[in-house]
Structures are given as structure tokens and as C-alpha cells.
């Protein structure tokens, strides 16, 4: 996912977990993938208007019995 930040775009790799309200905006919730253990599994909320592009690398089926993630 590519989003606008400052001068350089921010690239986020991870698993899409859903949507969340962020103030008056809607945000995409991404569970981040990282080689750094302290960053792995963190949730990043990206305001939808800031998203420039989304590239789907792999589609995964939802695990049976798993509940969707909701952030409020």
C-alpha cells in the first residue's frame, strides 16, 4: 500500500484487517509485516483519502471460526 505522507510516500506491507473511524475520516486497518520483531503485528491506520495505491500480492481465505477485527 502506498500512501501520501510528507515528501516521500509511505509504503506499508501487511494484511488488511478492516476499516475504522479516525476522527471524521475512514481509515484502512493494516496489520503490518516487518522483519523487526517489535514492529511485527502492529496495526497501522491509514486515512482512506491518503491512499495513493493498493497492490494485492496474495489473497487469503478467512479462517473458519475467526471473528473480523473491528477498531473503534
Contact map, one row per residue, 1 for C-alpha under 8 A:
111000000011100000000000000000000000000000000000001111100000000000000000
111100001111000000000000000000000000000000000000001111000000000000000000
111110001110000000000000000000000000000000000100011110000000000000000000
011111011100000000000000000000000000000000000000011100000000000000000000
001111111100000000000000000000000000000000000000010000000000000000000000
000111111000000000000000000000000000000000000000000000000000000000000000
000011111000000000000000000000000000000000000000000000000000000000000000
000111111100000000000000000000000000000000000000000000000000000000000000
011111111110000000000000000000000000000000000000000000000000000000000000
011110011111000000000000000000000000000000000000000000000000000000000000
111000001111100000000000000000000000000000000000000000000000000000000000
110000000111110000000000000000010000000000000000000000000000000000000000
100000000011111000000000000000011100000000000000000000000000000000000000
000000000001111100000000000001111000000000000000000000000000000000000000
000000000000111110000000000001111000000000000000000000000000000000000000
000000000000011111000000000111100000000000000000000000000000000000000000
000000000000001111100000000111100000000000000000000000000000000000011000
000000000000000111110000000111000000000000000000000000000000000000011100
000000000000000011111000011110000000000000000000000000000000000000000110
000000000000000001111100011110000000000000001000000000000000000000000111
000000000000000000111111111000000000000000000000000000000000000000000011
000000000000000000011111111000000000000000001010000000000000000000000000
000000000000000000001111110000000000000000000000000000000000000000000000
000000000000000000001111110000000000000000000000000000000000000000000000
000000000000000000001111111000000000000000000011000000000000000000000000
000000000000000000111111111100000000000000000011000000000000000000000000
000000000000000000111100111110000000000000001111000000000000000000000000
000000000000000111110000011111000000000000011111000000000000000000000000
000000000000000111110000001111100000000000111100000000000000000000000000
000000000000011111000000000111110000000000111100000000000000000000000000
000000000000011110000000000011111000000011110000000000000000000000000000
000000000001111000000000000001111100001111110000000000000000000000000000
000000000000111000000000000000111110001110000000000000000000000000000000
000000000000100000000000000000011111101100000000000000000000000000000000
000000000000000000000000000000001111101100000000000000000000000000000000
000000000000000000000000000000000111111100000000000000000000000000000000
000000000000000000000000000000000111111100000000000000000000000000000000
000000000000000000000000000000000001111100000000000000000000000000000000
000000000000000000000000000000011111111111000000000000000000000000000000
000000000000000000000000000000011111111111000000000000000000000000000000
000000000000000000000000000000111000001111100000000000000000000000000000
000000000000000000000000000000110000001111110000000000000000000000000000
000000000000000000000000000011110000000011111000000000000000000000000000
000000000000000000000000000111110000000001111100000000000000000000000000
000000000000000000010100001111000000000000111110000000000000000000000000
001000000000000000000000001111000000000000011111011000000000000000000000
000000000000000000000100111100000000000000001111111000000000000000000000
000000000000000000000000111100000000000000000111111000000000000000000000
000000000000000000000000000000000000000000000011111000000000000000000000
001110000000000000000000000000000000000000000111111100000000000000000000
111100000000000000000000000000000000000000000111111111000000000000000000
111100000000000000000000000000000000000000000000011111000000000000000000
111000000000000000000000000000000000000000000000001111100000000000000000
110000000000000000000000000000000000000000000000001111110000000000000000
100000000000000000000000000000000000000000000000000011111000000000000000
000000000000000000000000000000000000000000000000000001111110000000000000
000000000000000000000000000000000000000000000000000000111110000000000000
000000000000000000000000000000000000000000000000000000011111000000000000
000000000000000000000000000000000000000000000000000000011111100000000000
000000000000000000000000000000000000000000000000000000000111110000000000
000000000000000000000000000000000000000000000000000000000011111000000000
000000000000000000000000000000000000000000000000000000000001111101000000
000000000000000000000000000000000000000000000000000000000000111111000000
000000000000000000000000000000000000000000000000000000000000011111000000
000000000000000000000000000000000000000000000000000000000000001111100000
000000000000000000000000000000000000000000000000000000000000011111110000
000000000000000000000000000000000000000000000000000000000000000011111000
000000000000000011000000000000000000000000000000000000000000000001111100
000000000000000011000000000000000000000000000000000000000000000000111110
000000000000000001110000000000000000000000000000000000000000000000011111
000000000000000000111000000000000000000000000000000000000000000000001111
000000000000000000011000000000000000000000000000000000000000000000000111
